[in-house]
Amino acid sequence: VQLQASGGGLVQPGGSLRLSCAASGFTFRDYAMGWFRQAPGKEREFLSAIRSRGGVTYYADSVKGRFTISRDNAKNTVYLQMNSLAPEDTAVYYCAARHDRTMITSVAVVKLRARNEYDNWGQGTQVTVSS
């Protein structure tokens, strides 16, 4: 299993970035994909997740309305469009994968927000928001 995150960089406050995460080595269409981030000295926090089927998405309150997750199963890639970035968004951003084909909705709402529920992680991409 490999997850390769890319698209990070330096952006000014108010700017936008789109992160990508290319997956290989597993049946991508059977896995929910999540994005997390970790700032220096802080725990890794959930940002967003998208289920394997149906386009169901979840967001942390801190990014709702600013970030949009999407996936392209034909390209085995998940994206995170980030708008209205602020300095507090500075962190290393990680993508993660978790099988969810048999997961009912009431369970997914909880499990897909928990970092310890994900089996596979990418290497992270740095996002720095600064003027």
C-alpha positions, 0 to 999 in steps of 0.5 A: 500500500502506498499513499503519496501526498503532494501539492503543499507549499507556501501560500499567503493568507487568504490563498488556496491550495489543492492537495492530492493523494495518489494511492496504489497497492490496494483496491482504492474504490473500496476504501474511505480516504481521509485528510489529517494535519499535524502542526508542531507540538500538536496532535494529528487532527482530523480534517475531512473524509470521503467514503468509498461509495456515494460521495459521502463526506465529513468535515471538521468544524475548523475547515467546514466551508473552506475545505472540500474533499473529493476523489477520482476512483479512475485515477486512484486519487483523493483531493483536498481543495483548501480555500481562505487559508490562514496561518493557523492552517500551517501544518503537515498534511497527511492522507490516509485510507481505511476500508469501509465497504461494510461500514454502516453510516452510523459507524462511519460518522464516528470511525472516519474521524478517528486517526487510529481507525486508519490503517494506511498513511501517506508521508505528508506534505507541508503547508505553510501559510504566511505573508 
